[in-house]
Amino acid sequence: MQQQKPDLSFWQIWNMCFGFLGIQFGFALQNGNVSRIFQTLGASVDEIPILWVAAPLTGLIVQPIIGYWSDKTWGKLGRRRPFFLYGAILTTLSLLVMPNSPTLWIAAGVLWIMDASINVTMEPFRALVGDNLNEKQRASGYSMQSFFIGVGAVVASALPWMMTNWFGVSNTAPAGQIPESVKYAFYFGGVILFIAVMWTILKTREYSPTELARFDTPAKQQSTQNSSLKVINFAKGALIFGVMGGVLLSSVATFELEKELYLLAGLLLSFALVQLIAGVLQNKNRIAGGFYQVIYDVFTMPNTMRQLAVVQFFSWFSLFAMWIYTTSAVTSFHYGTTDTTSQAYNNGADWVGVLFAAYNGFAALAAICIPMMVKRIGLKGTHALNLVLGAIALISFLFITDPTLLWLPMVGIGFAWASILSLPYAMLSNSLPSHKMGVFMGIFNFFIVIPQLLAASILGLILRQLFENQPIYALLIGGVSFLLAAVSVLRIKTTIA
């Protein structure tokens, strides 16, 4: 017999989401400073996207695996909390190492480890809200996560600037060396991350798998049972993606196209190989393993999830363009320099940190407003409106010439960011069975990662071929992508408001 999950109190939701304060310290320090570290260690502007590929590629692999494992975990720390602990330890260590990287390639390797560690912690946090909250509280729960993300990122993004302007720590260094202000910011962020995640581990309880099964609706249970009877034509997909990848790979080699396209070709060929392996396992009836189960779930995901995938694709393409190009865009377009050792460049880079802090601060405020907006215009209407605000904000970078006024677009970015971090997950979790909450949340990350990998593959090419390698136009492209995401939200066909 189905039971309704009881409402949790404000402070129970607060404790459950508090760990995201720490996760965002790591995430914001990574987003706001890794491009700066790469450039300081010798990377050119057009090399930055390919160096960033480690982050999304790691999420593509790690999140569905962690989701699958956490769905099947139950022990003294519960279902999701063991992964919080292990991920927090590894992320903290990575934050301590990153600003001390002696070479560019070591920094790229540490980014890979750092992002994997953040993903180990973050993916189960998404599933935990779906586990512990009933449908009417999930929008509030994910908005609470957005609030902590905003608050944490305000401080974390501004830490290098604060170290310089409040504590007198130098924000410049000899060529090839990371400024002390960046190093101290990473050290502080690592400590805060670990403390915040431990708070959630110690202050939150979880429902057992047996309890969660009683909360599932009959429709969700029946949907899962029916999906297990399907036979997937993996061979057809493997052929299509294999041919596409092969043609692209040979074209890049034959016509000496940009090297970033090798990444795109590799992704297509890898997906073809994955489908080929899944097809062999299906034919041999070896379908009990985790690899097959995850790939199978990709092809049998709920309809709501398929519709939201398009929204996520365009949303995260925009975000990735913003994260990897804002520093170079602002320093070159608004401060007029590409010299990483100059005072102007470092002042501009610090100002970008403040701007990132500002949009996260506005996101924290937006997280308070979003539940009220949802009550008035629904989940879809609210999310579409916020994405339009983000589009206007990114496009305005091209028209605002005074860098001191760039905080104004951060209002729109903040509302878009808070909405992206909450409303798609609220819509998604309402359509998922409890025993697959983790793996589907992990698979949902594909539609965050794939657009980032695509951006890393083609943004540099687009800027070189169409915009004379001026990074400011990456933000314009991001604004257009936000508009496409807003249109996609309104096209979702679901019973959810």
Secondary structure, DSSP 8 states (H G I E B T S, - for coil): ---------HHHHHHHHTHHHHHHHHHHHHHHHHHHHHHHTT--GGGHHHHTTHHHHHHHHHHHHHHHHHHT--BTTBSSHHHHHHHHHHHHHHHHHGGG-SSHHHHHHHHHHHHHHHHHHHHHHHHHHHHHS-HHHHHHHHHHHHHHHHHHHHHHHHHHHHHHHTT------STT---HHHHHHHHHHHHHHHHHHHHHHHH-----HHHHHHHS-HHHHHHHHHHTT----HHHHHHHHHHHHHHHHHHHHHHT--TTHHHHHHHHHHHHHHHHHHHHHHHTT---SHHHHHHHHHHT--HHHHHHHHHHHHHHHHHHHHHHHHHHHIIIIIS----TTSHHHHHHHHHHHHHHHHHHHHHHHHHHHHHHHHHHHHHHHHHHHHHHHHHHHHHHTTT---GGGTTTHHHHHHHHHHHHTTHHHHHHHTTS-GGGHHHHHHHHTHHHHHHHHHHHHHHHHHHHHHSTT-THHHHHHHHHHHHHHHHHHHT---S--
